[in-house]
């Protein structure tokens, strides 16, 4: 046993420590410990203990080869101490201890934070195909290829010992959701980290969504909105009633935009109005005198509870004297009806949907079953916003489009010449010290902001979404996401090729819009 406590040697991994594969309960850890070299250390007076015998049976059924060694209880205690990294050495957590697997997860998250990754993907697959990937500026990059069993252990550690969950049992065959505990995220300069898992064929997928404390993003201009769009959003904010919906794909920054909007609303009202949110769960902390953020409350063990909880939460929220309400997401008809009821009773309502365009919000609400008489009232549905995030070029290493056109795809060059001002366009450079050799530095919004009129609603109802979009652009001066992106491309902010990956060909508006104005 001297080698286990020698300062000159790395102590063995204790597989029964908290967060490890064979984690034992605290009473069980007082009488036995299994190490990675196959030794099961058992207190001499507990060899015939039922817990010890049951654990041996578990190992045998799993095909684990081990040997039992009898030791004194204080030796077992020293084993756990030796196999655990003290918090003060690498990660401060109010004097608590972290296991080796926890420490490795912390290291992975810290590295992701240094690269401003939005997500970490843990992909568990057999035959050497397991990998850890970071999503940086919208693009996935593989950073590690761990052993199959090791990455499984990391996923188990994250869910069972680093998350706040009602049921801490990690089950690979079931989708599970959780949030990383505050004691970890606080010291990683994060606001939060969401965990989602899903069984894979074969294996497992676990994704950590990293939520940053972005104090620097305090205005719609900082996010990337155009002056004309900001004017429309401020008009929506000044309405004391009505339903305003922000849409976009997953990872498009909707939560951050809503945080900024709520803080703008609070400042605009001088903190004299009650702004209540219902979120599942609150992702960013919105600061303001009149803002109260609340979580959606439901029984996580009941698959149907969440569906019913949104409508119940909105109804309950109406009794809490709000002037404005923000609903995290409209997922089904009950929440949609409850939200529109709030708008009908004189509340300013904000929520989110998953659609690809602003006008797609109308189509999605129709699909959900919202009554058209409510939906097509511009005094009730007062705002529709859609956004995506595009990667921004590093200004230190970007390269002029004209000098690189010979190396680009001919069809892309043709679209840039047709839709943009080639002389002011830049493309992604080789990378430098300022952008961590990526050529990219952050992301910015491209958006559509639509404040519907009665004529617009009539066109949509009588002629459909395509004609309504044409009317919005040609007769109302609407700015599409493609138009927004082209303006930024002409300013040298976006690479045209990277923009097309997210929003499609730059000349898309030429195919879906007519040159003539649409009459109502």
MOHU-V686568 format. One record per backbone hydrogen bond with DSSP energy under -0.5 kcal/mol. NH is the residue of the N-H (numbers start at 1). CO is the residue of the C=O. If there is no record, write none. Layout:
BEGIN
nh=NH co=CO
nh=NH co=CO
END
This chain:
BEGIN
nh=4 co=1
nh=5 co=1
nh=5 co=2
nh=6 co=2
nh=9 co=6
nh=15 co=13
nh=15 co=34
nh=16 co=34
nh=17 co=14
nh=20 co=17
nh=22 co=15
nh=23 co=20
nh=24 co=16
nh=29 co=25
nh=30 co=26
nh=30 co=27
nh=31 co=28
nh=32 co=28
nh=33 co=41
nh=35 co=39
nh=36 co=13
nh=38 co=35
nh=40 co=67
nh=41 co=33
nh=41 co=39
nh=42 co=40
nh=42 co=69
nh=43 co=31
nh=44 co=71
nh=46 co=43
nh=47 co=44
nh=49 co=46
nh=53 co=49
nh=54 co=50
nh=55 co=51
nh=56 co=52
nh=57 co=53
nh=58 co=54
nh=59 co=55
nh=60 co=56
nh=61 co=57
nh=62 co=58
nh=63 co=60
nh=64 co=59
nh=66 co=64
nh=67 co=38
nh=69 co=40
nh=71 co=42
nh=75 co=72
nh=76 co=72
nh=77 co=73
nh=78 co=74
nh=79 co=75
nh=80 co=76
nh=81 co=77
nh=82 co=78
nh=83 co=79
nh=84 co=81
nh=85 co=98
nh=86 co=84
nh=87 co=96
nh=89 co=86
nh=90 co=86
nh=90 co=87
nh=91 co=87
nh=96 co=93
nh=98 co=85
nh=103 co=99
nh=104 co=100
nh=105 co=101
nh=106 co=102
nh=107 co=103
nh=108 co=104
nh=109 co=105
nh=110 co=106
nh=111 co=107
nh=112 co=108
nh=113 co=109
nh=114 co=110
nh=115 co=111
nh=116 co=113
nh=117 co=112
nh=118 co=135
nh=119 co=135
nh=120 co=208
nh=121 co=133
nh=122 co=120
nh=122 co=206
nh=123 co=121
nh=123 co=131
nh=124 co=122
nh=124 co=204
nh=125 co=123
nh=129 co=126
nh=130 co=125
nh=131 co=123
nh=132 co=144
nh=133 co=121
nh=134 co=141
nh=135 co=119
nh=136 co=134
nh=136 co=139
nh=137 co=116
nh=137 co=135
nh=139 co=136
nh=141 co=134
nh=143 co=132
nh=144 co=132
nh=151 co=147
nh=152 co=148
nh=153 co=149
nh=154 co=150
nh=155 co=151
nh=156 co=152
nh=157 co=153
nh=158 co=154
nh=159 co=155
nh=160 co=156
nh=161 co=157
nh=162 co=157
nh=162 co=158
nh=164 co=179
nh=165 co=163
nh=168 co=166
nh=170 co=168
nh=171 co=169
nh=172 co=170
nh=174 co=171
nh=176 co=197
nh=178 co=195
nh=179 co=164
nh=180 co=193
nh=181 co=162
nh=184 co=181
nh=185 co=181
nh=186 co=182
nh=187 co=184
nh=188 co=185
nh=189 co=186
nh=190 co=185
nh=191 co=211
nh=192 co=211
nh=194 co=209
nh=195 co=178
nh=196 co=207
nh=197 co=176
nh=198 co=205
nh=200 co=203
nh=202 co=200
nh=204 co=124
nh=205 co=198
nh=206 co=122
nh=207 co=196
nh=208 co=120
nh=209 co=194
nh=209 co=207
nh=210 co=118
nh=210 co=208
nh=211 co=192
nh=212 co=210
nh=213 co=189
nh=214 co=212
nh=215 co=213
nh=217 co=214
nh=218 co=216
nh=223 co=219
nh=224 co=220
nh=225 co=220
nh=230 co=226
nh=231 co=227
nh=232 co=228
nh=233 co=229
nh=234 co=230
nh=235 co=231
nh=236 co=232
nh=237 co=233
nh=238 co=234
nh=239 co=235
nh=239 co=236
nh=242 co=347
nh=243 co=380
nh=244 co=242
nh=244 co=349
nh=245 co=383
nh=246 co=351
nh=247 co=385
nh=248 co=353
nh=252 co=249
nh=257 co=253
nh=258 co=254
nh=259 co=255
nh=260 co=256
nh=261 co=257
nh=262 co=258
nh=263 co=259
nh=264 co=260
nh=265 co=261
nh=266 co=262
nh=267 co=263
nh=268 co=264
nh=269 co=265
nh=270 co=267
nh=271 co=266
nh=272 co=269
nh=275 co=273
nh=275 co=290
nh=276 co=274
nh=276 co=324
nh=277 co=292
nh=278 co=326
nh=279 co=294
nh=280 co=281
nh=286 co=284
nh=287 co=285
nh=291 co=288
nh=292 co=275
nh=294 co=277
nh=296 co=279
nh=298 co=296
nh=300 co=298
nh=302 co=299
nh=303 co=301
nh=305 co=302
nh=306 co=302
nh=308 co=304
nh=309 co=305
nh=310 co=306
nh=311 co=307
nh=312 co=308
nh=313 co=309
nh=314 co=310
nh=315 co=311
nh=316 co=312
nh=317 co=313
nh=318 co=314
nh=319 co=315
nh=319 co=316
nh=320 co=317
nh=321 co=318
nh=323 co=274
nh=324 co=274
nh=325 co=348
nh=326 co=276
nh=327 co=325
nh=327 co=350
nh=328 co=278
nh=328 co=326
nh=330 co=352
nh=331 co=329
nh=336 co=332
nh=337 co=333
nh=338 co=334
nh=339 co=335
nh=340 co=336
nh=341 co=337
nh=342 co=338
nh=343 co=339
nh=344 co=340
nh=345 co=341
nh=346 co=343
nh=347 co=342
nh=348 co=323
nh=349 co=242
nh=349 co=347
nh=350 co=325
nh=351 co=244
nh=352 co=327
nh=353 co=246
nh=355 co=353
nh=361 co=358
nh=362 co=359
nh=363 co=359
nh=364 co=360
nh=365 co=361
nh=366 co=362
nh=367 co=363
nh=368 co=364
nh=369 co=365
nh=369 co=366
nh=370 co=365
nh=374 co=371
nh=375 co=371
nh=376 co=372
nh=377 co=374
nh=378 co=376
nh=380 co=377
nh=381 co=377
nh=382 co=243
nh=382 co=380
nh=383 co=243
nh=384 co=450
nh=385 co=245
nh=386 co=448
nh=387 co=247
nh=388 co=446
nh=390 co=444
nh=392 co=442
nh=393 co=493
nh=394 co=439
nh=395 co=393
nh=397 co=394
nh=398 co=394
nh=399 co=427
nh=401 co=425
nh=404 co=400
nh=404 co=401
nh=405 co=401
nh=407 co=404
nh=408 co=405
nh=412 co=409
nh=413 co=409
nh=414 co=410
nh=415 co=411
nh=416 co=412
nh=417 co=413
nh=418 co=414
nh=419 co=415
nh=420 co=416
nh=422 co=420
nh=424 co=421
nh=425 co=421
nh=425 co=422
nh=427 co=399
nh=435 co=432
nh=436 co=433
nh=437 co=432
nh=438 co=435
nh=441 co=392
nh=444 co=390
nh=445 co=223
nh=446 co=388
nh=448 co=386
nh=450 co=384
nh=450 co=448
nh=452 co=450
nh=457 co=453
nh=458 co=454
nh=459 co=455
nh=460 co=456
nh=461 co=457
nh=462 co=458
nh=463 co=459
nh=464 co=459
nh=464 co=460
nh=468 co=464
nh=469 co=465
nh=470 co=466
nh=471 co=467
nh=472 co=468
nh=473 co=469
nh=474 co=470
nh=475 co=471
nh=476 co=471
nh=476 co=472
nh=477 co=473
nh=478 co=472
nh=480 co=478
nh=484 co=480
nh=485 co=481
nh=486 co=482
nh=487 co=483
nh=488 co=484
nh=489 co=485
nh=490 co=486
nh=491 co=487
nh=492 co=489
nh=493 co=488
nh=494 co=488
nh=495 co=391
nh=499 co=495
nh=500 co=496
nh=501 co=497
nh=502 co=498
nh=502 co=499
nh=503 co=499
nh=504 co=500
nh=508 co=505
nh=510 co=507
nh=511 co=507
nh=511 co=508
nh=512 co=508
nh=513 co=509
END
